[in-house]
C-alpha cells in the first residue's frame, strides 16, 4: 500500500537511501535533517510512518517520539540507530516506539519494517474506530450501563450511570460493592447472582437512590460479558430509570380514585378537575347531586387538597336539627340565653375558624338561619345567641344539597341573594346510573373494604349479579350500592356473591330477573376466558363466578374449543 512516510536523519546519505528504497516501493517520502525541521513537517502533514534517527544535531529521535505522543498522533515511529545494543534504543521502545532499525540500511529489512508498521497502523485505527463507536454508543444510550469483571470490579460505565448515580471516572477499577449504594444493596446482589449463574438476570421496579439522593424506581437487566475466547469474563448491567413510568401509573390510579372518591368515567374526571382547581382558592362551593352520590366525600377532598387541610373540617347536617337547635349549633350561645342553656356553647363556625365548614342539605334551613348565614358569608362575622358582640371568623364554606335550589328561590323558600352567595362555583355530581362504567371499580373497592371488615375472603360477584348491577337504576346511588354489598357480605359464606345474598328490595326491583337453576345461561367464550383469567384457571371458582356449575363450564370449554389449561 502507498503511504506517507517521514525520514529524519542528519546524514544526507541515509536520507537518500531511505528515500530511494521507499519511493521504489510506491510510498510518498518526506525527509528532514533536524528536530526543528521534522517537527515543522509533522505539523504540516499527517504521516503514516515516521523513521527517526536516535541522535540528531539539535536533539534526539526520542524527542520526536515524545512530541508525536504528546500531539496524540497514531503513526508508528521506528527508530534508526547505529548501534542496536545502545541503551537509548531500548528506552525508545519503552517510550512507545514501534520498532528500531540498525544502520547500515538493508532494503529488505527496511521494507519489511515499513509493511509491518503500516499493518499495525491499520489494525490500530480499526480498534480505535471500534472504541470510538463504542464510546459514542455508551454516551448516546440513556440507560445506565455498568460492566464488571468476575470479581465484581468495575471495568467501565457510561455517562448515564455517572449522571444517574453520581459515579466518577475515579470509581473505575474499584469493587462495585465499595461504590455509592444505589438500591439498598439489591444491585450488588443481582450482579453476584449473574456472576454465579452465568445467565441473564432481570429485576423490575427496584426502589433506588440516585446521585442527588432523590428516590426513584429502576429496572435492572444483566448479561454475561463474553471475551474473545467465547467465555464469560464478567457481567454487563443495564439500569433503566422507570420513575416516570411508575409516576404515570400512579397518576392513572389517581384518575381512578381521588382521595376517597372512586371513579374513572368522564363525568368523574370533570369532578376531579374541578376539585383540583378549587382546592387552593377560598371561594364558596356548592355541591349538588342526588342522595348517595358522595357530596360529603367531595367536601372532604376539597378540604384535604387545599391549604386549610391542617385546620378543622367541621360538618353540619342542616336537615337533622330544628331551627332553634341548628342556630345554636352553628353560632353558639351564652349561658342563660334560653331555657336549658346552662353553660356557654361554642358554635360550629367558631370551631371551624381557620378551616372549613361543610353545610350538608343547606336547602332545608329556615329564613332566619338563611339571613344569619348570609351575614357570615358577607362580613365573616356572627353573633352568639344571647350576646350581641360580633365574633370574627376566617372560614371557608362548602355547602351541599340534593334539592333544586333555584326552584326553591322561585317558590320563595330560599333567599335569592343567599343562593348566589352559595353558588359561586357549583360541583354537580352525576348519579351512578350516568357513570355505570365506574360500577366494577366500586365493587372492587367494597370487596376489599368489607373483606377486611368482616374478615372474609370473598373473591367477587357472579356474572349474573354484575349484569344486574349494571342494569339497575340505583336510585340511592353509591350509598345504595355500598349497602347492597354490605348486606351480601353478611349473608355470603362462599367465595362468590350470588343473587341469594342480595337484599329483597333489590331483587324485587323492576328489571331484575333471576335466572332459574335449570335455565341455561348465555355465557360467551369471552366471558369464560375472563372468568378463568380472574381465577387463575381454577375451574370451580370460574364456574361460581359465571353462575354455572362445573359440568356446564367444561361443556362450554369443549364447545368453544378452549384448552383446559392456560
N, C-alpha and C positions, 0 to 999 in steps of 0.2 A: 504494500500500500504506500501511496505517496504521503509524505509527512513534512511538516515544517520543523527544521532542526537548527538549533543554535550551537555553534562550536566556539568555546572560549579557551584560548591558549596564547601565551606571549611569544611563542616560537612560530614564525611565519611558515616554516616548512611543515610543522604539524598541522597548522590550519589548512594549508594547501592539500596535504594528504587526505585529511578528513573530508574536505570539500569534494575532491576528485572521486573518492570511493563512494561517497553518499549520493552525489549527483548522478553517478553512473547507475545507481540503484533506483533512480527516479525521484529522489527526495529534493525538497527545496531547502537550500543551506544558506544560513547567515553566519558570519564569523565576527568575533570580537577579540581584541588583543589585551584588554584591561578590564578590571572590575567595573570601572565607571562606564566604559563603552557597552559592556554586557548588560548592565542594569538599564541603560537607556534603550537598548534593543528589546529587552523584556517588557518594558513599559509600552513599546510601540506594537509588538506582535505577540499573538497567543501561540507559543511554540508547543509542539507535541513531545519533543525530547530535547534535553539540554546536556551537552558534553562540556565539562568544566575541569580545567587543569587545577590541581590542588594548590600549586604555588604560582602566583601571578605577581607582576611587578608592583601593583598598588593594593594588593590584598591576597585573598586565597579563594579557592573554589568553595570552601566551607562557608565563606561569607556570602557567596552567591546562593548556596543551598539554603542558608538561613533566611535570606531575603525572599526567595521563592516561597518557602514555607510560610513566612510572615504575610505575604500577599494572598495566601490561600490558593495558589496555583497548583494544579494537579498534574503537571507534566513530570515524568520521571527524570531524575538527574543522575547522570553517570559520570563518575569522577575519572580524570585522566591522571595517572601517576607514573613517575619514572621508576619508582621502587615500590612494588605492591606489598612489601613487607613493612613499610613505614607505618608508624602509629596513626598518622593522620588519615590514612585510607580506611582503617578500621573505625576511627572516630566518625568519619563521614557516613559510613553505613549505619552506625548507631544513631546519627542525627537525622536519618531518613533518606540517604542516597539510595537509589535503586540498585546500583552496581558500580564497579570500577573496572577500568580497562588499562593495562600496562603499556608503556612505551617499550620498544618501537611498535608502531601500529601495524597490526595484521588485518588485511582486508576482510578475510573470512570471519575473524573474531569480531571485528567492528560491525559488520552487517548482522551477524548473529545476535550481538548485544542490542542492536537497534530493533530488530524484529521482536525480540523478547520484550523490550521496553514498550514498544507500540501495542503488543498484545495485552500487556499488563494494564496499559492506559485504557484500552477499550473495555476490558473487564472491570476496571476500577470505576470508569464512568458509568457503566451499566449498573453496578452496585450502587453508585451514588444516585442514579436516577431512580432506582427502586426505593432507596432510602428516602429520597425527597418526596416521592409519590406517597410512601407510607406515612411520612410526617404530615403531608397535606391531608391525607385521609384522617389521620389522628386529629388534626386541627379542625376539620370540617364536620366530623361526627359530633352530634350534640350529646350523645350518651357518654358517660364516663367510661374509659377503658383502662384497666389496670392489668399488667402482666406480672406474674411471679414465677420463680423457679420452683424446683421440687422441695426446697427448704423454706418456701413461703417468703423468700427475699424478693423485694420489689425490683423488677427488671426495667419497667418503663410504665408511664401513664401519660395520658393526653391532657390537653389544656382544659377540657371539660371536667376532668377529675380534679384538677387544681382549683378550678373555679367553684365546683360543686362542694368540695370537701376541705378546701383550704390547704391542700398539699403544695409543696415546692419542689424544685429540682433537687434540692439537698436531701430529699427523702428517698431518692432512688438509691438502691443498694442497702436499704435498711429492712429488717424483718417487718412484714406487714403488721404484725401484732403490736409493734412498737409505735406505729403511727397514730395520729389522732383517731380516737374511737368514733365511728360514724353511725353505727347501728347497734349499740349495746353489745358489741362483740359478735353479732349474728353473721356479719360478712366474713369474719375470720373463721367462724365455724363452717361456713359454706365452702370457703377455699380449702380448708383442711379435708372436708368431705370429698371435694372434687379431686384433690391430690390422691387420696386414699383409693377412691373408686376408679379413677381414670375415665369416668363417664361425665357427660354434661349434667349440671345441676341447675334447677330452676327454683326461684323463690319469689313470690309476688307479694306486694303491698307490705313491705317492712317499714316500720317507723324508723326515721333516720334523722340525725342532726347534721345539718350542712355546715360549710365553713364559717358562716356567720352565726352559728348556734341556733338557727331557725329550725323548727321541727318540720319534717316533710315525710313523704312516702316514696319509697323506691322499689323497683322490681329488679331482681338480680338474675343474670344468666352467666354460667361458666362453661368454658370449652377447653379441652386439652390443648396445650401448646406443643405442636408436633415439630420435632427437629429435623435436620437433613437426613438423619438415619431412619426416619419414619417412626421414631419412638417419642413418647410424651416426655417433654423436658420441663414442664410447668403447666400453668393454667392462665388462660385469658378470662378476665371477669369484666362483664359489661353491666353497668348500672344505669337504669333509666329512671329519670325523675317523673314519677306518676302523681305528684302532688296535685297538679292541675286537674288530672282525670278524677282523682279522689274528691276534689272540691266540686267538680261538675256533678259527680254522683250525689254528693251531699246536697247540692243545690236542687237536683232533681227530686231527692227525697223531701227537701223542704217544700218544694212545689206541691208535693202530695200531702204535706202536713205543715201548717203554720201555727207555731205554739201548740195548742191542744185542738186546733181545728183540723179536721180530716177532709181531704177532697182534692182531686186533680182536674176536675172538669173546668171548662171555660168560665162559667159563672163564678166558681170559687177562685180562679186565678185573678179575676177582676176584684174580688173582695180582698184578696191578699195584697194586691197592688194599692188599693185604697188605704188599707191599714198601714202599709209601709209609708205611704205619702203623708198620712195624718199623724203618725206616731210622734213626730218631733215638732209639731205645731200645737198650739194650745187652744185652738178653736173648738167650739161646742160641736158634738157629733150626735146625730140622731140615727139609731139603728132600728130598721123596720124589718118586719118579716113575720110569718106565721108562727104560732106557738110551736116550740120544739125545734126551731131552725138553728139555734145556737147563738142567740143575741148576747147572752152573758159571756160566752167564750170570746166573742169579738171584742167586747168591752175589756176583758182581761188582757187580750192580745194588744189592744191599743195602749193600755197602761204599761204592760211589761216591756213593750218595744220602745217606749218613749223615755224621755229624760226624767220623768217623775217616778220611775219604776222603784226607786229606793224609798219612796214615800208611800203612805197608806192608799189602798184602793178600798173605798167604803161603798157597800152595796145597800140599796133600799128598794124593797118591793112595795111600790106605792099603792097597789090594789089590795094589799093584805091588811092594811090598817085603816080604821075610821079616821075622819078628818082631824079630830082633836088629838088623837094619839100620833098621827102622822106629822102634825105640826110640831109636837114636842120632840119626836124622833129626829126631824130634820134640823130644827133650830135650837132645841134645848129649852129649859125653863129654870126659873129660880125657885127656891123653897117657898111654899105658900102661894104660888101663882094660881093654883086651883086646888080643889079638893083632892086629896091624895098626894099632892106634891110635897112630900115630907123631906126632900133634900134637893139640892141643885142637880140639874142634869145637863151634861154636855151633849149637844146635838151632833148629828152625823156630819153636817157641814164643818163644824169645828174640828171633829176628829179627822176629817179629810184634808185639813189645812196643809198646803204644800203638795198634796197628791191629787187623787181623782175621786169623784163621787159618781156612782152609777145609779141612775134612777130608772128602775125597770117598771114597765107599764105606766109610763108617765101620762098617758092619755086618760087615766082614771082619777086624776086629782081634782079637788073641788076648786071653785072660783077663788076662794080666799087663799088657798095654798098657791094657786097659779099666780096671784098678784105678788105674794112674798117671793116666789121663785123668780119672777121677772126682775124684782129688785136685786136679788143676788147676782143674776146674770149681768145686769147693767151697772151696778155700783160695787159689786164684790163685797157686800156687807149685808147684815141682817140683825134682827133684834130677838133676843130670847123672850119667851112668854113670861110676862111679869116684870120685865126690865126694859126700859126704853133706851139704854145705852147701846149704840151700834157696835157690832162685832165685825172686824175686818178679817177677811179670809182670802187666801190665794188657792183656788180650787179649780181644776178642770172638770167640766160637767159632760158626762156622756149619758144620754137618755135612750130608752128603748120602748117600743110599743108594737103590739100586734094589731092595733086599731088603725083605721083610716083617719088620721088627724085632720086632714083637710076637710073631710066630711063633718067632723066634729066642729070645726071652725064655722062651716056653713050653717050648722044647727045651733050655733051659739053656745055650745058646751065647752069650747076652748077658746081662750083669748087669741086673737089673730097675731098680736104683737109677740106673745109668748111663743106661738107656733113658729114664727120666722126666726126668733132668737134661738129656739131649739134646733131648727133645721138649717143651720149654717151649711153643714155638709151632711148628706144622707148616705148611709151604707145600707143598701137593700139586700137582704139575704134571700136567696132563692129557696123555694120549697124543695124537699127531697125528690118529688116526682119530676122536677125540672133538671135534676142532675143525677139521673139514675146510674150513670157510669161510676159514680162515687160509692154506690151501694156495696160492691165487693170489697173496696178498701175499708169501709166502715165495718163490714162483717169481720174482716181480719183483725181490725183494731179491737173490737169487742171480744173476739175469740181469745186474743192474747190477754186482755184485761180480766175477763171472767175465769179463764183457766187459772190465773194466779189467785184471784179472789176466792174461788170455790175449790182450789187445789185439785183440778181435774186436767185431763189430757185430751180434750175433745179436739179433733183434727179439722172439722169443718162441717158444712151443711150439705145435705144431699142436693143433687142437681134439680130435683123437683121443687125443693124448698127455695133454691136460688131463683128458679124461674118464677115462682110465686112472689118472691120478694121484689123481683124486677118488674113484675106486672102490677103489683099492689099500688094503690093511690097514696098511701101513707099520710093520712090527714094530721097525724101527730108528729110527722117529720122524723128527724133524727132521734128525738126523745122516745118516740113510739118504737122505732127500730131497736133502740137500746133496751127498752123494757121487754120487747118481744124476745130478744136474745137472752136476757137475764132469766125470763120465765123458762125458756128452753134449757138453759144450763141447769136450772134447779131440777127439772124433770129428767134430763138426759143422763143415762147411766152407761152409755156406749160411746164410741168414738166419733159417730156421725149424728148430727141433729136431723131428725126427720119430722114429718107432719105430726107424729104422735106427741111431739114435745112442744108444739106451738099453742098459744093461748086460744081458747074457744072463740073469743071476739074476732081474732084474725081469721080463723078457719071459717067463720060464718059470714065473712065479708063478701060482697058481690064479686064474682070473677075468680074466686079461689076455689078450685076444684081439685079434690084429692083423687088420684088415680086408684082404682080398686086393686087389690093384690093380684087378681088374675088378669088384669088388663095389661097388655104389653106396652112397654114404654118406648117412645120414639127417641132412641139414642143413636146418633150417627157415629161414624168412625172417629171423627174429630173429638167428640165428647168422650169416647172410650179412651183415646190416646191421652187426652188431657187428664182424665181421672187416674190413669196408670202412672203418668208422669208425676202427678201430685203425691201419689202414694208409693213412689219408688218401685212400681210394678208389683205391689202387693195385691194379688187378685181379690182377696176377701175384702180388704179396705176399699179398693176401687169399686167393687160391686156395691158396697154400702154407700159410697159417695154418689154413685149413679142411681141409687134407689132400686137396684135389681138384685136378684140372687146370683150366686156364683155360677150356677149352671147356665143361666141366661148370658152372663158375661162371656163364658167360654164359647157359646154358640155364636155370639157376635164377633169374637176374635176369629173364629173359623170363617164366618160369613164375609168379613172384611179382609180376610187373608192377612191377618196380623200375627206376627210371631208371638209365641208365649213368653219369650224373654226379650229384654230390651236390646 
